[in-house]
Amino acid sequence: MLGRDLTFTPSSEEEVPPGINGWVIRSLGIPPPGKPLIPALFVDVGDVSAVVLRSVPTTTTTSNINTITDGNGKGEVTEILVSGNPTSWEEILQFAKRFFPQIETKLQGPFIKPMTVDTTRAETSLGIKWRETGAMLGDVFGQFAQSLESVETEREVGRGNL
């Protein structure tokens, strides 16, 4: 699950965001013959929130999801897979190089075949439209790029150069 991290405030140029955002950033900087730390299988945090909110019935609406018995007769559960639009590390690397050249990219292919997830239930039952991969990556890379600029500015101020 990717998205802008509201808790991330870097204190050094080497610091990357925590969690999955950081794993993606770190993966870009792995020199050959290294491989990404995680598969290129992401979903935007806002999309996950939308799935959760749309799947919970309220006093004025009902959920549009067919439920299945949990097998123990104790209730009903519904399984909904969530995953953003399919992408690959090739696409992620090209995006980073094109739009965020200040982010170090050493990672090189070939990469494993991208994975896909059948998200039909979320799309049809809940009307979910996955956020575009570029917008999702733009949030993560943009936040990190801003943090690099912020740390550099603080360093220059400390040297009396600004």
MDTraj code that builds the backbone (N, CA, C; nanometers):
import mdtraj as md
import numpy as np

residues = "MET LEU GLY ARG ASP LEU THR PHE THR PRO SER SER GLU GLU GLU VAL PRO PRO GLY ILE ASN GLY TRP VAL ILE ARG SER LEU GLY ILE PRO PRO PRO GLY LYS PRO LEU ILE PRO ALA LEU PHE VAL ASP VAL GLY ASP VAL SER ALA VAL VAL LEU ARG SER VAL PRO THR THR THR THR THR SER ASN ILE ASN THR ILE THR ASP GLY ASN GLY LYS GLY GLU VAL THR GLU ILE LEU VAL SER GLY ASN PRO THR SER TRP GLU GLU ILE LEU GLN PHE ALA LYS ARG PHE PHE PRO GLN ILE GLU THR LYS LEU GLN GLY PRO PHE ILE LYS PRO MET THR VAL ASP THR THR ARG ALA GLU THR SER LEU GLY ILE LYS TRP ARG GLU THR GLY ALA MET LEU GLY ASP VAL PHE GLY GLN PHE ALA GLN SER LEU GLU SER VAL GLU THR GLU ARG GLU VAL GLY ARG GLY ASN LEU".split()
xyz = np.array([
    [0.0859, -0.1156, 0.0000],
    [0.0000, 0.0000, 0.0000],
    [0.0909, 0.1223, 0.0000],
    [0.0798, 0.2034, -0.1039],
    [0.1625, 0.3221, -0.1180],
    [0.0800, 0.4486, -0.1005],
    [0.1467, 0.5549, -0.0634],
    [0.0822, 0.6849, -0.0530],
    [0.1698, 0.7811, 0.0238],
    [0.1355, 0.9061, 0.0170],
    [0.2104, 1.0087, 0.0892],
    [0.2075, 0.9758, 0.2383],
    [0.3239, 0.9794, 0.3021],
    [0.3358, 0.9454, 0.4434],
    [0.3356, 1.0740, 0.5250],
    [0.2275, 1.0982, 0.5967],
    [0.2130, 1.2214, 0.6730],
    [0.3023, 1.2256, 0.7965],
    [0.3652, 1.1134, 0.8306],
    [0.4530, 1.1101, 0.9475],
    [0.6004, 1.1251, 0.9109],
    [0.6322, 1.1277, 0.7827],
    [0.7721, 1.1289, 0.7390],
    [0.8296, 1.2698, 0.7378],
    [0.9299, 1.2922, 0.8228],
    [1.0050, 1.4178, 0.8239],
    [1.1526, 1.3802, 0.8315],
    [1.2229, 1.3839, 0.7193],
    [1.3616, 1.3363, 0.7171],
    [1.4556, 1.4286, 0.7944],
    [1.5605, 1.3669, 0.8486],
    [1.6597, 1.4453, 0.9205],
    [1.7960, 1.4386, 0.8531],
    [1.8075, 1.3547, 0.7503],
    [1.9339, 1.3470, 0.6766],
    [1.9049, 1.3071, 0.5329],
    [2.0018, 1.3315, 0.4453],
    [1.9867, 1.3009, 0.3034],
    [1.9703, 1.1510, 0.2794],
    [2.0252, 1.0702, 0.3685],
    [2.0191, 0.9258, 0.3521],
    [1.8871, 0.8668, 0.3998],
    [1.8094, 0.9425, 0.4701],
    [1.6870, 0.8894, 0.5277],
    [1.5783, 0.8746, 0.4211],
    [1.5174, 0.7587, 0.4204],
    [1.4066, 0.7335, 0.3285],
    [1.2808, 0.7111, 0.4116],
    [1.1642, 0.7232, 0.3480],
    [1.0400, 0.7018, 0.4231],
    [1.0353, 0.5608, 0.4826],
    [0.9597, 0.5434, 0.5895],
    [0.9448, 0.4101, 0.6476],
    [0.8495, 0.3249, 0.5636],
    [0.8466, 0.1975, 0.5929],
    [0.7491, 0.1066, 0.5324],
    [0.7686, 0.0828, 0.3839],
    [0.6583, 0.0527, 0.3183],
    [0.6610, 0.0178, 0.1763],
    [0.7168, 0.1315, 0.0916],
    [0.6807, 0.2560, 0.1211],
    [0.7351, 0.3688, 0.0454],
    [0.8877, 0.3628, 0.0441],
    [0.9469, 0.3374, 0.1588],
    [1.0918, 0.3281, 0.1687],
    [1.1485, 0.2096, 0.0929],
    [1.0765, 0.0984, 0.0957],
    [1.1236, -0.0187, 0.0220],
    [1.1298, 0.0091, -0.1282],
    [1.0322, 0.0830, -0.1784],
    [1.0322, 0.1175, -0.3209],
    [1.1511, 0.2090, -0.3509],
    [1.1709, 0.3124, -0.2691],
    [1.2833, 0.4055, -0.2877],
    [1.4161, 0.3308, -0.2782],
    [1.4308, 0.2464, -0.1765],
    [1.5549, 0.1697, -0.1610],
    [1.5779, 0.0765, -0.2791],
    [1.4721, 0.0157, -0.3294],
    [1.4859, -0.0756, -0.4435],
    [1.5452, -0.0045, -0.5640],
    [1.5044, 0.1194, -0.5869],
    [1.5568, 0.1949, -0.7013],
    [1.7075, 0.2133, -0.6927],
    [1.7616, 0.2211, -0.5717],
    [1.9032, 0.2469, -0.5532],
    [1.9912, 0.1238, -0.5447],
    [1.9338, 0.0051, -0.5625],
    [2.0125, -0.1186, -0.5536],
    [2.0973, -0.1330, -0.6802],
    [2.2303, -0.1437, -0.6644],
    [2.3154, -0.1585, -0.7830],
    [2.3044, -0.2987, -0.8415],
    [2.3364, -0.3128, -0.9708],
    [2.3351, -0.4450, -1.0330],
    [2.4357, -0.5357, -0.9627],
    [2.4113, -0.6611, -0.9543],
    [2.2994, -0.7359, -1.0110],
    [2.1825, -0.7490, -0.9154],
    [2.1707, -0.6584, -0.8183],
    [2.0647, -0.6653, -0.7194],
    [1.9253, -0.6583, -0.7799],
    [1.8313, -0.7062, -0.7061],
    [1.6912, -0.7082, -0.7495],
    [1.6065, -0.6292, -0.6511],
    [1.4875, -0.5856, -0.6922],
    [1.3989, -0.5096, -0.6027],
    [1.3693, -0.5862, -0.4737],
    [1.3464, -0.5104, -0.3669],
    [1.3175, -0.5708, -0.2374],
    [1.1779, -0.6311, -0.2305],
    [1.0885, -0.5832, -0.3150],
    [0.9494, -0.6281, -0.3140],
    [0.8990, -0.6389, -0.4575],
    [0.7954, -0.7176, -0.4806],
    [0.7388, -0.7239, -0.6157],
    [0.6671, -0.5930, -0.6509],
    [0.6509, -0.5690, -0.7782],
    [0.5828, -0.4480, -0.8262],
    [0.4321, -0.4705, -0.8221],
    [0.3792, -0.4763, -0.7017],
    [0.2373, -0.5030, -0.6799],
    [0.1898, -0.4064, -0.5731],
    [0.1302, -0.2951, -0.6147],
    [0.0982, -0.1873, -0.5226],
    [-0.0469, -0.1441, -0.5348],
    [-0.0957, -0.0839, -0.4274],
    [-0.2285, -0.0240, -0.4265],
    [-0.2172, 0.1064, -0.3488],
    [-0.2915, 0.2065, -0.3914],
    [-0.2904, 0.3357, -0.3253],
    [-0.3688, 0.3282, -0.1949],
    [-0.3181, 0.3955, -0.0923],
    [-0.3837, 0.3956, 0.0383],
    [-0.5281, 0.4452, 0.0281],
    [-0.5539, 0.5408, -0.0580],
    [-0.6901, 0.5914, -0.0769],
    [-0.7824, 0.4876, -0.1373],
    [-0.7289, 0.4026, -0.2250],
    [-0.8102, 0.2953, -0.2835],
    [-0.8489, 0.1926, -0.1776],
    [-0.7559, 0.1621, -0.0888],
    [-0.7869, 0.0677, 0.0192],
    [-0.8959, 0.1262, 0.1085],
    [-0.8836, 0.2531, 0.1399],
    [-0.9865, 0.3190, 0.2216],
    [-1.1227, 0.3135, 0.1534],
    [-1.1243, 0.3370, 0.0231],
    [-1.2506, 0.3338, -0.0508],
    [-1.3137, 0.1950, -0.0457],
    [-1.2328, 0.0912, -0.0590],
    [-1.2850, -0.0460, -0.0520],
    [-1.3462, -0.0713, 0.0849],
    [-1.2775, -0.0322, 0.1891],
    [-1.3283, -0.0553, 0.3245],
    [-1.4598, 0.0200, 0.3453],
    [-1.4603, 0.1478, 0.3108],
    [-1.5808, 0.2284, 0.3339],
    [-1.6995, 0.1823, 0.2500],
    [-1.6743, 0.1430, 0.1275],
    [-1.7850, 0.0995, 0.0417],
    [-1.8360, -0.0400, 0.0760],
    [-1.7585, -0.1155, 0.1493],
    [-1.8016, -0.2522, 0.1806],
    [-1.8776, -0.2623, 0.3126],
    [-1.8821, -0.1551, 0.3878],
    [-1.9510, -0.1566, 0.5168],
    [-2.0912, -0.0970, 0.5007],
    [-2.1938, -0.1757, 0.5296],
    [-2.3295, -0.1206, 0.5203],
    [-2.3538, -0.0157, 0.6296],
    [-2.4310, 0.0849, 0.5970],
    [-2.4673, 0.1871, 0.6954],
    [-2.6161, 0.1761, 0.7241],
    [-2.6686, 0.2673, 0.8024],
    [-2.8109, 0.2622, 0.8347],
    [-2.8968, 0.2988, 0.7139],
    [-2.8389, 0.3653, 0.6151],
    [-2.9173, 0.4063, 0.4986],
    [-2.8835, 0.3293, 0.3726],
    [-2.7765, 0.2487, 0.3768],
    [-2.7385, 0.1722, 0.2577],
    [-2.7086, 0.0289, 0.2971],
    [-2.7028, -0.0548, 0.1994],
    [-2.6570, -0.1910, 0.2210],
    [-2.5362, -0.2125, 0.1321],
    [-2.4521, -0.3029, 0.1730],
    [-2.3348, -0.3340, 0.0936],
    [-2.3790, -0.4116, -0.0297],
    [-2.3113, -0.3908, -0.1387],
    [-2.3433, -0.4576, -0.2640],
    [-2.2528, -0.5789, -0.2852],
    [-2.2190, -0.6467, -0.1777],
    [-2.1263, -0.7589, -0.1864],
    [-2.1972, -0.8867, -0.1452],
    [-2.1779, -0.9916, -0.2224],
    [-2.2288, -1.1229, -0.1845],
    [-2.1362, -1.1795, -0.0784],
    [-2.1930, -1.2259, 0.0298],
    [-2.1108, -1.2786, 0.1378],
    [-2.1091, -1.4301, 0.1343],
    [-2.0094, -1.4872, 0.1982],
    [-1.9987, -1.6317, 0.2083],
    [-1.9879, -1.6670, 0.3561],
    [-2.0377, -1.7829, 0.3939],
    [-2.0286, -1.8266, 0.5329],
    [-1.8839, -1.8595, 0.5643],
    [-1.8423, -1.8282, 0.6851],
    [-1.7022, -1.8491, 0.7225],
    [-1.6668, -1.9961, 0.7427],
    [-1.7602, -2.0862, 0.7247],
    [-1.7330, -2.2288, 0.7383],
    [-1.7594, -2.2833, 0.8769],
    [-1.7661, -2.1945, 0.9748],
    [-1.7924, -2.2376, 1.1115],
    [-1.9329, -2.2007, 1.1557],
    [-2.0108, -2.1423, 1.0662],
    [-2.1462, -2.1030, 1.0986],
    [-2.1541, -1.9859, 1.1946],
    [-2.0444, -1.9162, 1.2157],
    [-2.0420, -1.8064, 1.3129],
    [-2.0631, -1.6697, 1.2487],
    [-2.0779, -1.6648, 1.1228],
    [-2.0959, -1.5361, 1.0587],
    [-2.0612, -1.5430, 0.9121],
    [-2.0634, -1.4289, 0.8526],
    [-2.0326, -1.4224, 0.7108],
    [-1.9119, -1.3337, 0.6900],
    [-1.8297, -1.3734, 0.5959],
    [-1.7139, -1.2943, 0.5581],
    [-1.7117, -1.2810, 0.4064],
    [-1.6525, -1.1770, 0.3618],
    [-1.6352, -1.1580, 0.2195],
    [-1.4890, -1.1301, 0.1925],
    [-1.4358, -1.1977, 0.0956],
    [-1.2977, -1.1740, 0.0576],
    [-1.2964, -1.0829, -0.0640],
    [-1.2235, -0.9732, -0.0514],
    [-1.2088, -0.8798, -0.1625],
    [-1.0602, -0.8529, -0.1783],
    [-1.0067, -0.8849, -0.2935],
    [-0.8657, -0.8584, -0.3190],
    [-0.8501, -0.7159, -0.3688],
    [-0.7499, -0.6485, -0.3154],
    [-0.7233, -0.5117, -0.3594],
    [-0.5802, -0.5029, -0.4106],
    [-0.5666, -0.4464, -0.5260],
    [-0.4364, -0.4227, -0.5862],
    [-0.4564, -0.3189, -0.6945],
    [-0.3666, -0.2259, -0.7023],
    [-0.3785, -0.1215, -0.8032],
    [-0.3589, -0.1756, -0.9435],
    [-0.3534, -0.0843, -1.0380],
    [-0.3311, -0.1225, -1.1771],
    [-0.1996, -0.1988, -1.1900],
    [-0.1961, -0.3003, -1.2757],
    [-0.0715, -0.3755, -1.2936],
    [0.0418, -0.2839, -1.3395],
    [0.1602, -0.3106, -1.2880],
    [0.2789, -0.2352, -1.3284],
    [0.3982, -0.3288, -1.3229],
    [0.5150, -0.2778, -1.3556],
    [0.6379, -0.3569, -1.3531],
    [0.7513, -0.2693, -1.3016],
    [0.8600, -0.3337, -1.2617],
    [0.9747, -0.2553, -1.2183],
    [1.0349, -0.1767, -1.3339],
    [1.0218, -0.2268, -1.4570],
    [1.0683, -0.1492, -1.5720],
    [0.9935, -0.0159, -1.5790],
    [0.8605, -0.0212, -1.5635],
    [0.7791, 0.1009, -1.5689],
    [0.8105, 0.1943, -1.4518],
    [0.8279, 0.1377, -1.3341],
    [0.8578, 0.2184, -1.2153],
    [0.9915, 0.2889, -1.2328],
    [1.0912, 0.2168, -1.2807],
    [1.2241, 0.2731, -1.3015],
    [1.2213, 0.3841, -1.4068],
    [1.1523, 0.3611, -1.5170],
    [1.1398, 0.4646, -1.6216],
    [1.0697, 0.5888, -1.5677],
    [0.9650, 0.5694, -1.4899],
    [0.8916, 0.6819, -1.4320],
    [0.9823, 0.7643, -1.3411],
    [1.0569, 0.6962, -1.2542],
    [1.1465, 0.7660, -1.1618],
    [1.2526, 0.8447, -1.2375],
    [1.3140, 0.7832, -1.3366],
    [1.4190, 0.8506, -1.4133],
    [1.3645, 0.9713, -1.4894],
    [1.2443, 0.9582, -1.5435],
    [1.1868, 1.0663, -1.6242],
    [1.1401, 1.1843, -1.5399],
    [1.0693, 1.1568, -1.4321],
    [1.0054, 1.2643, -1.3559],
    [1.0793, 1.3033, -1.2272],
    [1.1680, 1.2174, -1.1792],
    [1.2386, 1.2455, -1.0545],
    [1.3866, 1.2098, -1.0676],
    [1.4587, 1.2786, -1.1555],
    [1.5996, 1.2448, -1.1783],
    [1.6874, 1.2659, -1.0549],
    [1.6405, 1.3428, -0.9582],
    [1.7182, 1.3650, -0.8361],
    [1.7198, 1.2420, -0.7453],
    [1.6332, 1.1455, -0.7724],
    [1.6326, 1.0213, -0.6955],
    [1.7288, 0.9231, -0.7620],
    [1.8233, 0.8748, -0.6841],
    [1.9249, 0.7841, -0.7377],
    [1.8615, 0.6534, -0.7846],
    [1.8929, 0.6159, -0.9071],
    [1.8427, 0.4898, -0.9630],
    [1.9606, 0.4088, -1.0168],
    [1.9905, 0.3011, -0.9489],
    [2.0959, 0.2095, -0.9933],
    [2.0376, 0.0770, -1.0410],
    [1.9135, 0.0525, -1.0055],
    [1.8476, -0.0748, -1.0347],
    [1.8442, -0.0996, -1.1848],
    [1.8717, -0.2235, -1.2237],
    [1.8673, -0.2612, -1.3643],
    [1.7983, -0.3961, -1.3789],
    [1.7332, -0.4141, -1.4938],
    [1.6690, -0.5410, -1.5241],
    [1.7730, -0.6438, -1.5653],
    [1.7284, -0.7585, -1.6078],
    [1.5880, -0.7953, -1.6265],
    [1.5206, -0.8238, -1.4921],
    [1.3890, -0.8050, -1.4917],
    [1.3089, -0.8257, -1.3727],
    [1.2147, -0.9434, -1.3933],
    [1.1653, -0.9978, -1.2822],
    [1.0688, -1.1069, -1.2932],
    [0.9399, -1.0545, -1.3569],
    [0.8652, -1.1451, -1.4126],
    [0.7378, -1.1083, -1.4749],
    [0.6459, -1.0472, -1.3695],
    [0.5818, -0.9337, -1.4026],
    [0.4918, -0.8695, -1.3054],
    [0.3772, -0.9621, -1.2650],
    [0.3357, -0.9503, -1.1406],
    [0.2228, -1.0277, -1.0905],
    [0.0941, -0.9496, -1.1132],
    [-0.0139, -1.0205, -1.1240],
    [-0.1440, -0.9556, -1.1335],
    [-0.2377, -1.0198, -1.0325],
    [-0.3378, -0.9442, -0.9938],
    [-0.4363, -0.9906, -0.8967],
    [-0.5748, -0.9687, -0.9573],
    [-0.6613, -1.0657, -0.9414],
    [-0.7983, -1.0512, -0.9906],
    [-0.8780, -0.9666, -0.8915],
    [-0.9006, -0.8430, -0.9282],
    [-0.9716, -0.7483, -0.8411],
    [-1.1140, -0.7228, -0.8910],
    [-1.1666, -0.8166, -0.9654],
    [-1.2990, -0.8001, -1.0246],
    [-1.4060, -0.7689, -0.9201],
    [-1.4031, -0.8377, -0.8070],
    [-1.5074, -0.8168, -0.7053],
    [-1.5063, -0.6720, -0.6554],
    [-1.3894, -0.6177, -0.6289],
    [-1.3812, -0.4786, -0.5821],
    [-1.4297, -0.3817, -0.6902],
    [-1.3971, -0.4120, -0.8143],
    [-1.4348, -0.3233, -0.9245],
    [-1.5837, -0.3302, -0.9551],
    [-1.6396, -0.4513, -0.9602],
    [-1.7797, -0.4643, -0.9980],
    [-1.8759, -0.4435, -0.8809],
    [-1.8468, -0.5042, -0.7671],
    [-1.9373, -0.4929, -0.6530],
    [-1.9303, -0.3576, -0.5843],
    [-1.8106, -0.2986, -0.5817],
    [-1.7926, -0.1730, -0.5083],
    [-1.7691, -0.0527, -0.5988],
    [-1.7539, -0.0777, -0.7278],
    [-1.7322, 0.0333, -0.8207],
    [-1.5963, 0.1000, -0.8061],
    [-1.4984, 0.0260, -0.7594],
    [-1.3652, 0.0828, -0.7381],
    [-1.2957, 0.1056, -0.8725],
    [-1.2393, 0.2225, -0.8863],
    [-1.1543, 0.2584, -1.0010],
    [-1.0166, 0.2853, -0.9420],
    [-0.9221, 0.2019, -0.9739],
    [-0.7890, 0.2127, -0.9156],
    [-0.7201, 0.3412, -0.9599],
    [-0.6516, 0.4030, -0.8668],
    [-0.5758, 0.5248, -0.8965],
    [-0.4641, 0.4905, -0.9948],
    [-0.4365, 0.5813, -1.0843],
    [-0.3315, 0.5585, -1.1829],
    [-0.1968, 0.5379, -1.1137],
    [-0.1192, 0.4461, -1.1663],
    [0.0104, 0.4134, -1.1078],
    [0.1011, 0.5361, -1.1015],
    [0.1039, 0.6157, -1.2076],
    [0.1885, 0.7346, -1.2090],
    [0.1526, 0.8331, -1.0994],
    [0.0255, 0.8496, -1.0710],
    [-0.0176, 0.9413, -0.9650],
    [0.0259, 0.8884, -0.8290],
    [0.0120, 0.7587, -0.8097],
    [0.0505, 0.6962, -0.6833],
    [0.2021, 0.7072, -0.6626],
    [0.2793, 0.6714, -0.7648],
    [0.4248, 0.6814, -0.7550],
    [0.4687, 0.8266, -0.7432],
    [0.3976, 0.9157, -0.8109],
    [0.4291, 1.0579, -0.8030],
    [0.4194, 1.1105, -0.6610],
    [0.3197, 1.0653, -0.5866],
    [0.3062, 1.1059, -0.4461],
    [0.4268, 1.0605, -0.3644],
    [0.4641, 0.9346, -0.3811],
    [0.5741, 0.8770, -0.3032],
    [0.7074, 0.9389, -0.3436],
    [0.7356, 0.9410, -0.4740],
    [0.8633, 0.9959, -0.5213],
    [0.8699, 1.1463, -0.4989],
    [0.7581, 1.2145, -0.5160],
    [0.7543, 1.3589, -0.4956],
    [0.7846, 1.3956, -0.3519],
    [0.7273, 1.3219, -0.2582],
    [0.7547, 1.3481, -0.1170],
    [0.9025, 1.3249, -0.0867],
    [0.9585, 1.2175, -0.1408],
    [1.0992, 1.1891, -0.1148],
    [1.1882, 1.2952, -0.1798],
    [1.1575, 1.3356, -0.3026],
    [1.2354, 1.4391, -0.3705],
    [1.2309, 1.5708, -0.2919],
    [1.1144, 1.6054, -0.2395],
    [1.1022, 1.7264, -0.1574],
    [1.1866, 1.7153, -0.0313],
    [1.1914, 1.5959, 0.0256],
    [1.2713, 1.5778, 0.1465],
    [1.4199, 1.5939, 0.1154],
    [1.4645, 1.5487, -0.0009],
    [1.6045, 1.5668, -0.0406],
    [1.6369, 1.7152, -0.0525],
    [1.5461, 1.7902, -0.1152],
    [1.5662, 1.9349, -0.1311],
    [1.5661, 2.0043, 0.0048],
    [1.4778, 1.9629, 0.0934],
    [1.4673, 2.0234, 0.2267],
    [1.5949, 2.0018, 0.3069],
    [1.6483, 1.8800, 0.3043],
    [1.7706, 1.8495, 0.3775],
    [1.8872, 1.9290, 0.3195],
    [1.8950, 1.9403, 0.1865],
    [2.0028, 2.0171, 0.1230],
    [1.9924, 2.1651, 0.1610],
    [1.8729, 2.2194, 0.1635],
    [1.8536, 2.3596, 0.2020],
    [1.8978, 2.3810, 0.3461],
    [1.8590, 2.2909, 0.4357],
    [1.8994, 2.3021, 0.5757],
    [2.0508, 2.2962, 0.5894],
    [2.1149, 2.2115, 0.5089],
    [2.2602, 2.2003, 0.5124],
    [2.3248, 2.3320, 0.4685],
    [2.2729, 2.3918, 0.3620],
    [2.3262, 2.5187, 0.3110],
    [2.3059, 2.6315, 0.4109],
    [2.1911, 2.6337, 0.4742],
    [2.1649, 2.7352, 0.5768],
    [2.2644, 2.7193, 0.6918],
    [2.2881, 2.5969, 0.7321],
    [2.3829, 2.5690, 0.8386],
    [2.5247, 2.6134, 0.8045],
    [2.5587, 2.6103, 0.6762],
    [2.6920, 2.6550, 0.6318],
    [2.6970, 2.8061, 0.6108],
    [2.5805, 2.8694, 0.6215],
    [2.5748, 3.0150, 0.6001],
    [2.5754, 3.0535, 0.4537],
    [2.5373, 2.9599, 0.3658],
    [2.5398, 2.9858, 0.2221],
    [2.4094, 3.0412, 0.1678],
    [2.3075, 3.0531, 0.2498],
    [2.1792, 3.1071, 0.2011],
    [2.1430, 3.2310, 0.2792],
])
top = md.Topology()
chain = top.add_chain()
for i, resn in enumerate(residues, 1):
    res = top.add_residue(resn, chain, resSeq=i)
    for name in ("N", "CA", "C"):
        top.add_atom(name, md.element.get_by_symbol(name[0]), res)
traj = md.Trajectory(xyz[None], top)
